């Protein structure tokens, strides 16, 4: 499990999915802003629990050492410990599973046209809901009313070249392919028949975005 386990036994998680924005203040005190077009990769900073019992997590540590900062891993939040993060908030009876792209998005589009929408009571999506297309997860930025075909605003430009008919996953069905940008080392504090694990810092996971 390795990285997945670190997510599940976290002490805290910091999430960064904000756009790159520059600001400049003139001599008269006026502020100007500009957004730089980037893929806005997800970055998760995970503070792991100290005092894990080494004999019980030795295999997890070895898996982390195997991956290190060189190999990516797909993380799911569809677990009892993590499902709260991606829980569906829209008005369908459960997270939709039948939706597809109605048309091919333009390069760097920030709105997706989606069809195959199930029935719902009220909005099909609420701001902050998660959707995934072609392996990349996006957040819905505004409430979206239910219709047969909907326009869904997303928090970053569409990545890759998804085409009409591509499946759209939602909520707990969304995943994140990440590298460990920072992979802390650990210290073992001996105790009866084993030792406690103490990490020297947080793990930092950055989304693997294809060039």
N, C-alpha and C positions, 0 to 999 in steps of 0.2 A: 504493500500500500504506500509506504514512504511519504511522498509529498501529500497525498490524499489524507493520510493519517495525521500529519502535522496540521492540516486545515481542521480536521475533526476534533483534535484535542487542544485547540488553541486557547490561549488566555485572552487574547484580543486580536482584532483584525482591523487594519486601516485600509480603506479602499480609495484608490485614485483613478478616476475615469474622466477627468476634466480636460477640456480642450487647452491647447497652447495659445495663450493670449498675451500680447505685449501691451504695455501701457507707457505712455509718455506724458509728462507734466510740463507744460510750457512755463516760461518765466513769469507769465501773468497768472499762473495757477490753474489754467485750464487743462483738463485731462483728455487724452485721446487714446483710443484702444484699437487694436487690430488682432484678428484671429489668424493664426498660421495654420495652413491646411496640413494636417497630419492624420495618421491612422488612429490617434488617441488610444494607445494600447492600455489595457487594464493592468494595474499594478496593485498587488496585494501584499501588505506588510503584516506578517503573522508573528505575534509574540507567543512562543510555545510555552507550555507549562514546564516549570522546573520540577525536580523531585519525581520524575518518572522513574520507575524501578527498572534498572538496567537489564536484569535477566528477562523481563517481559517485553522490552522494546529493542533488544539487540538486533533482531531481524529488520526492524524499521530503520534503525541507524545504518545498517549495512545497505539497505535499499537506497537510502539518501546518499551514501558514499558512492554507490554505483552510478546514480544519476548525476550527482554533483552539480556543477554549473554548465555542464556540457550537453545534457540530453533533456528534452522537454517531456512533459507528462500532461495528460488530459485530466482536469479536475472537475468533479461533479458536485453539485450541492444537493443532489437528490438523496440525502441521508437524514436520519432523525436528528443529527446534531446540527445540520446546516440548512435544512429545507426552508427555514424562516427567511433566509436571505433572498431567495428567488420566488417565494410563494406568490401564486397568481392572485391578483386583486380585482380582475374584471368580473363581468356579470354572467359569464357562462357557468354551467354547473361544475366544470372542472377545466383545467388548462387545455385549450384547444389543441387538437392533434391532426386536424384535417386540412389546415390552411397551406396555401402555396402562393408564390409570387404570381400576380396577375399579368405582369409585364416585366421586361428586362429593365432594371434600373439604369439610368444614365451614370456615367463615371462620376464618382464623388457625390452621388445623390444622398440627401439626408431625409428623404421620404420614400417609403416603400408602398407600392400598390399590391394589396393582398386580397385573395379570394378564397373560397371554401370556408367562409366564416360560419361558425355554428350559431344557433340561437342563443340569445342572452337576455338577461333582465337588466336593462340599462346599458352602460358602456361596455363594449367588448374588451377594451383595455383601459387601465388606469395609468396615469403618469407614474413612471417608475417600474412598470412591468418589464419583464425580460423576454426578448425574442432572439432566435438564432437562425441565421441563413448561411449556408455553405461553410459551417464550422466557426463562424464569428458571432459573438453575442453582443446585442445592442440593448439599450434601455429606451423604452417608449417615453417621449418627453412631454406628451400631453394626453389627456383623456381622449379616447376614440369611440365615437358612437357606433353602435352596431349597424351594419348594412351588409348586403351581399358581397360588395367589393368595397374595401376601406383603404384610405390613405393613412399610413402610420408614420409619424415623425420619429426619427431616431437620433440618438445623442452624438453620433459621429458619422462621417462619410462612409458609405457602403464600401466594403473591402473586397477585392477580387473582382470576379466577373460572373456573378450569379445571373441566371437566365430565367425567363418566364417558366413557371412550372416547378421551380425549385421549392423543396419543402421548407416550411417555416415552423421551427420548434418554439415552444413557449415554456416559461417558468422552470420547473424542475427538470425539464428535458434539455435545458441549455447547459453547455459545458464550456470550459476555458482551457485552452492549450497553453501551458506556461513553462518558462524556464526559471530556475532559481538564479536570480541576479545576485543575491547574497545568501550564502549557505554557511551558517555559523558553526563553529566547532563546539565541543562539549567537554565538560570536566566531570569526572566521576568521584563522588564522595562516598567512601566505603561505609557500609552498615552491615547488619547481620545477614550473612549469606548472599551479599550482593552489594549494590551501590546505587545512589541516586544520581540522575543525570541533571547537570546544570549547563544551560546554553550560554554562550558568551555574547549573544545578541539576537535580534529577530531574523527570521527568514524574509526575503523579499522576492516575490514571484512576479515576473513581467510576462505579459501575453506574447506568444510566439506569432508574430504577424509576418506572413510570407512577403518577400520583396516584390 
